[in-house]
Amino acid sequence: MKKHIFIMNMESRAMKYGVGTYTGQLISSLKALYFHISVVTLYADTGGELSVYFKDDVRYINIPKPSKDGYEQLFFTEEDNLYQKNAYYILLSFIPVNEETCFHFNFMELSNIASFIKKKSKHLIILTVHYTFWSFELTGDINKLKKIIKQPRNIWESGIQKSFLNEKFFLNEIADYVIAIANHSLITLSTLYKVDTSKITLIPNALEDSYKERTIEEKRNIRKRFLLNGNEKVLLFAGRLTPVKGVGEMIEAFKLTVKQIPDIRLIIAGEGLEKDMRHYFKQCYPIWSKIIFTGFISKDVIHEFYSIADVGIVPSIYEEFGYVAVEMMMAGLPVIANQSTGLKEIIEDNENGEFVLLERDSLESSQLFAKKIVDLLQNAVLLKKYAQTGRMIFMERYSLSCFCKKINLFYQGVLLNMAK
């Protein structure tokens, strides 16, 4: 009997970053198990038309976002419930009858369509938890979340409470299997969301090894193309530009670093909301010429930056996993990271990088951050050690082959249940 899997996504900025990478890896792994794979994207920007096409033996089904002008994805509202219900009936025509089928969700915001699938069929539902809504809104402050859950004080807090309860319902009542991408995430799911640990599987994210060793001449040419001089130190940040990523804290620390190392540049690769960008541009005063904002760039270009940077900066206040830190390690780039959540499981202090402990609006925190940067840039022995050890840890723990083995083992168990 044929085996079918529907990978359930939605149009979002996350698809440009971690979830998009994860989907590609999932496809590669599931092909080895001879699944017929369909990737479904809700809220797709297709001009209002349903889009279906095949690429590399994978079917892509893009269900358009509502045509209503100015519509925003107000998740967990009646309007959104109606959209996901209609999306389910559109999807229904693509779901095979009397064949083994399961659904792998990457977004908890899709709980409504998952609920419809659960009610009307016996198909298994898998959920990978890449992030939680409250972690972005509250920058990972669990204590604040607990207070909000107990007694929300305004509409904004009521929205956070509602989203948390919907996530909890998805995890406990809809999903048959839950995949945690980090150990701290697994603990949060079992303690905060009260998910039965027997249905949680820990499978850390991974990356395909795309490291390319470059000669001194190649690196010199890349620097010339980006108008960076040969002696200039380069710090690199890559990712979404949001408060939860610690961008503001990084800029404040860099302003102090420039006073000690004038010949230095900070490259900020990524994009963010207009209101956040305006704040960051203003925050860079008066050293605008020392900071480069690239916007969203291709993987080829970001890997060129990896090859010429001296240190990678990952200052996230909250990070479910930390794809960027792993990618930097893969490229042999020493890392300075905030000692938070998922990053603590990737970076080993004084082995493949160093930690800082960031505090909001704290001059002392910024000074300690800047000191870490200055001290590391002035220690060639440590830079080399972190680069080599980071590359080694990547190969041992976070290479694509590690992920494939674990996800294949997981799905072998799923297939046994599907056959029952």
Secondary structure, DSSP 8 states (H G I E B T S, - for coil): --EEEEEEEESSGGGGTHHHHHHHHHHHHHHTTT-EEEEEEEEE-STTS-EEEEETTEEEEEEE---STT----TTSHHHHHHHHHHHHHHHTTS-SSSEEEEEES-GGGHHHHHHHHHH---EEEEEE---HHHHHTTT-HHHHHHHHH---SHHHHHHHHHHHHHHHIIIII-SEEEESSHHHHHHHHHTS---GGGEEE----B--------HHHHHHHHHHTT--TT-EEEEEES--SGGGTHHHHHHHHHHHHHH-SSEEEEEEB---HHHHHHHHHHTTT-GGGEEEEES--HHHHHHHHHH-SEEEE--SS-SS-HHHHHHHHTT--EEEES-TTHHHH--BTTTEEEE---TT-HHHHHHHHHHHHHHHT-HHHHHHHHHHHHHHIIIIIBHHHHHHHHHHHHHHHHHHHH-
